[in-house]
Amino acid sequence: MNLYEAIYLRHSVKKYKKQPIDPETLQKIGLFYEKAQPLVPGIETEIGIRENLTGRHVQRGLFSVSAPYYLLIYSESRDRADMNAGYIGEQLSLYMMTLGLASCFLAGTSLAGTPKTRGDKQLVIVMAFGYPEGKLTRRPEDAKRLPLSDLCVFKNEPTRWMNQVLEAARLAPSPFNRQPWRFVVVGSRIHIFSRKDGLDKLKNLDAFGFGIMFSHIAVASEELWLDVDLIRLENISQKNFKSSQYVLSAIVRSQES
Ligand SMILES: Cc1cc2nc3c(=O)[nH]c(=O)nc-3n(C[C@H](O)[C@H](O)[C@H](O)COP(=O)(O)O)c2cc1C
């Protein structure tokens, strides 16, 4: 299984075996993180792993998940830090799948004995992980997601590869499965909007979710040998939309064009 295949097979796992992960595998996760592409280069991040095989790091949070391991993502507090952390965090979650490990992001969770800051970096999210009690994978057709016809406005007929990239974006997990993203697809451009709910700025958690979804676009593009640029287009960002808020555009090009 590679990262792209993992997009189709992943699901959030809430029950784990109390099975240790060997140090080599844990080290692989650290090495993968060192090489993972950020969404916003220059934002300093750090990860930590909390082993919880004895359950001593009792977890606090509304929708807690008890797991044998937790991954902690810390980041400098800067513009788009949450989005950047989501982008990196999902790559780690997909990579874990390739190692046979399941995971689940946990919003608003804190672990006993785990500091909320590391130097000048803040704890952005906690992710439960470990060997799953049940199945590691799920059939993509069983993922509860809105269809592309509800998420996208197509200004012209999309290419096959554009549909594949959009499908990977559609499968992205989001907090409470809100799927706040909407796509306007014009040729090789995907203009990405967030459903507005009375807020001017994206809430931190939604921003984290958008980062996850962008990582799916990036992983799919790489798999399909496409070039992708994620950029904010000034002419769109200055427009006012009633029910949605502009986030970014993905310019996806086949390497032949
Ligand atoms: C940023 C983020 C935070 C989440 N927080 C929690 C959480 O606190 N508790 C929980 O049980 N699930 C949490 N989830 C999992 C989502 O509920 C889940 O991704 C969504 O319902 C879709 O299900 P799936 O991932 O199995 O496809 C979170 C997901 C994301 C992306």
The ligand as a MOL file (V3000), in Angstrom:
LIG
                    3D

  0  0  0     0  0            999 V3000
M  V30 BEGIN CTAB
M  V30 COUNTS 31 33 0 0 0
M  V30 BEGIN ATOM
M  V30 1 C -9.2470 17.5830 12.7980 0
M  V30 2 C -10.0700 16.3870 13.1920 0
M  V30 3 C -10.4570 16.2130 14.5060 0
M  V30 4 C -11.1940 15.0890 14.8890 0
M  V30 5 N -11.5260 14.9310 16.2230 0
M  V30 6 C -12.1620 13.7930 16.6100 0
M  V30 7 C -12.4300 13.5510 17.9930 0
M  V30 8 O -12.1100 14.3620 18.8670 0
M  V30 9 N -13.0300 12.3770 18.3570 0
M  V30 10 C -13.4050 11.4490 17.4060 0
M  V30 11 O -13.9310 10.4080 17.7880 0
M  V30 12 N -13.1740 11.6640 16.0660 0
M  V30 13 C -12.5440 12.7910 15.6610 0
M  V30 14 N -12.2700 13.0100 14.3260 0
M  V30 15 C -12.6400 11.9860 13.3360 0
M  V30 16 C -13.7960 12.4420 12.4470 0
M  V30 17 O -15.0040 12.4130 13.1760 0
M  V30 18 C -13.8240 11.5440 11.2080 0
M  V30 19 O -12.6920 11.7930 10.4370 0
M  V30 20 C -15.0540 11.7940 10.3380 0
M  V30 21 O -16.2260 11.4860 11.0360 0
M  V30 22 C -14.9970 10.9150 9.0750 0
M  V30 23 O -14.8660 9.5650 9.3970 0
M  V30 24 P -13.6760 8.7040 8.8230 0
M  V30 25 O -12.3980 9.4180 9.1590 0
M  V30 26 O -13.7840 7.3600 9.4900 0
M  V30 27 O -13.8620 8.6170 7.3280 0
M  V30 28 C -11.5630 14.1280 13.9120 0
M  V30 29 C -11.1890 14.3200 12.5800 0
M  V30 30 C -10.4630 15.4260 12.2060 0
M  V30 31 C -10.0570 15.5760 10.7760 0
M  V30 END ATOM
M  V30 BEGIN BOND
M  V30 1 1 1 2
M  V30 2 1 2 3
M  V30 3 2 2 30
M  V30 4 2 3 4
M  V30 5 1 4 5
M  V30 6 1 4 28
M  V30 7 2 5 6
M  V30 8 1 6 7
M  V30 9 1 6 13
M  V30 10 2 7 8
M  V30 11 1 7 9
M  V30 12 1 9 10
M  V30 13 2 10 11
M  V30 14 1 10 12
M  V30 15 2 12 13
M  V30 16 1 13 14
M  V30 17 1 14 15
M  V30 18 1 14 28
M  V30 19 1 15 16
M  V30 20 1 16 17
M  V30 21 1 16 18
M  V30 22 1 18 19
M  V30 23 1 18 20
M  V30 24 1 20 21
M  V30 25 1 20 22
M  V30 26 1 22 23
M  V30 27 1 23 24
M  V30 28 2 24 25
M  V30 29 1 24 26
M  V30 30 1 24 27
M  V30 31 2 28 29
M  V30 32 1 29 30
M  V30 33 1 30 31
M  V30 END BOND
M  V30 END CTAB
M  END
